[in-house]
Amino acid sequence: MNHSVPQNKEDFVQQLVYIDENIKELTNLYISSTPVQERVKHFFNIYTLEVEELLKENSKKKVISAFPKVYIGTKVTVWYEEDHEAEDYTICLPEQSDPDSGFISFLTPVGKQLLLKNIGETLLLKVPTGEVPVTIKEISYGGSLLMEQKHTKEA
């Protein structure tokens, strides 16, 4: 885990502000990228409540050092059961998406399926070729990676 990035709590507060300020656009993106039968009512409210709970649980700490769930800004290690291989994804905002570098938007099909999943949780990940059994092996703070990636794109 990355303990050297003290701004991670602030990053989560900024996420809440970002969602609040961009809720219309984000909702439109969510609706347009999610089949009707897979849509979750109050998707952004649920996510916001989870982030608020994470911040509340860590209110007395300077840094959030343990992530029980996948949030925007976290790096998740997914274990593909059938292939016996692990892959890392950093869940990010749509404009930070760079799938070739492992940065996937929380609004992509895979990003939505991983968001708010717990360490150790096994799920059938729906992919274009069918369903793949995966387990969430590790979740760590990936925010500093998001900043590095953002600066790299600007250069």
C-alpha positions in Angstrom: 0.0 0.0 0.0 1.1 3.5 -0.7 1.4 5.3 2.7 3.5 8.2 1.3 0.6 10.2 -0.2 -1.0 12.2 2.6 -3.5 13.9 0.3 -5.5 10.8 -0.3 -8.3 11.9 2.0 -8.6 15.2 0.2 -8.8 13.3 -3.1 -11.9 11.5 -1.9 -13.5 14.8 -0.7 -12.7 16.3 -4.2 -14.4 13.2 -5.8 -17.6 14.1 -3.9 -17.3 17.7 -5.0 -16.7 16.6 -8.6 -19.7 14.3 -8.6 -21.9 17.0 -7.1 -20.8 19.6 -9.6 -21.0 17.3 -12.6 -24.0 15.1 -11.6 -26.1 15.8 -14.7 -23.3 15.0 -17.2 -22.2 11.9 -15.2 -25.8 10.7 -15.0 -26.1 11.1 -18.7 -22.9 9.2 -19.3 -24.0 6.4 -16.8 -27.4 6.1 -18.6 -25.9 6.0 -22.1 -23.2 3.5 -21.1 -25.4 1.1 -19.1 -28.0 -1.3 -20.5 -31.4 -0.7 -18.9 -31.4 -4.1 -17.1 -28.1 -3.3 -15.5 -28.8 0.2 -14.3 -28.7 0.7 -10.5 -31.2 3.2 -9.2 -29.4 6.0 -7.3 -26.0 4.8 -8.5 -24.2 8.1 -7.6 -26.1 8.4 -4.2 -24.9 4.9 -3.3 -21.3 5.7 -4.3 -21.4 9.1 -2.5 -22.6 7.4 0.7 -19.9 4.8 0.6 -17.2 7.5 0.2 -18.7 9.5 3.0 -18.6 6.4 5.2 -14.9 5.7 4.2 -14.0 9.3 5.2 -16.0 9.0 8.5 -14.3 5.8 9.4 -10.9 7.4 8.8 -11.8 10.8 10.3 -9.2 10.6 13.0 -6.4 9.4 10.7 -4.2 11.6 8.5 -4.2 9.1 5.7 -6.5 6.3 4.6 -4.2 3.3 4.6 -6.7 0.5 4.1 -9.4 0.2 1.5 -12.0 -2.5 2.1 -13.7 -1.7 -1.2 -12.9 -0.5 -4.7 -13.4 3.3 -5.0 -12.6 5.8 -7.8 -8.9 6.5 -7.3 -8.0 3.0 -6.1 -5.8 0.4 -7.8 -7.4 -3.0 -7.7 -5.7 -6.3 -8.3 -8.1 -8.8 -10.0 -7.3 -12.5 -10.0 -8.6 -14.3 -13.1 -9.5 -17.7 -11.7 -9.5 -19.6 -15.0 -6.2 -18.1 -16.3 -4.5 -18.0 -12.9 -3.3 -14.5 -13.7 -3.6 -11.2 -11.9 -4.3 -7.8 -13.5 -4.2 -4.4 -12.0 -6.7 -1.7 -12.8 -6.8 1.8 -11.5 -10.4 3.0 -11.3 -10.6 6.6 -12.5 -12.8 9.4 -13.8 -13.9 9.2 -17.5 -11.4 11.9 -18.6 -8.5 10.1 -17.0 -9.2 6.8 -18.7 -6.3 5.1 -20.5 -7.1 1.4 -20.8 -3.7 0.5 -22.3 -2.1 1.8 -19.1 -4.6 0.1 -16.8 -6.6 3.2 -16.0 -10.3 2.4 -16.5 -13.2 4.7 -16.0 -15.7 3.8 -13.3 -18.3 4.2 -16.0 -16.9 1.4 -18.3 -18.6 -2.0 -18.0 -15.6 -3.4 -16.1 -15.2 -0.3 -13.9 -18.9 -0.4 -12.9 -18.7 -4.0 -12.0 -15.6 -3.6 -9.8 -16.7 -0.3 -8.1 -17.5 -0.9 -4.4 -16.6 -4.6 -4.5 -14.8 -5.9 -1.4 -11.3 -7.4 -1.0 -11.7 -11.2 -1.3 -15.0 -10.9 -3.1 -15.5 -13.3 -6.1 -17.7 -12.3 -9.0 -18.5 -13.2 -12.5 -17.1 -10.3 -14.5 -19.2 -9.8 -17.7 -16.9 -9.2 -20.7 -17.8 -9.2 -24.4 -16.8 -12.9 -24.7 -19.0 -14.0 -21.7 -18.5 -14.2 -18.0 -15.2 -14.6 -16.3 -14.8 -15.6 -12.6 -12.5 -13.2 -10.8 -11.5 -12.4 -7.2 -10.6 -9.0 -5.8 -7.2 -9.7 -4.4 -5.9 -6.3 -3.3 -7.0 -2.7 -3.2 -4.6 0.2 -2.7 -4.6 3.9 -3.2 -3.9 4.8 -6.8 -4.4 8.5 -6.6 -0.8 9.5 -7.0 -0.8 7.3 -10.2 -3.8 9.4 -11.4 -1.8 12.6 -10.9 1.3 11.2 -12.6 -0.9 10.0 -15.5 -2.6 13.3 -15.8 0.7 15.2 -16.0 2.0 12.7 -18.5 -1.0 13.3 -20.8 -0.5 17.1 -20.5 3.2 16.9 -21.4 
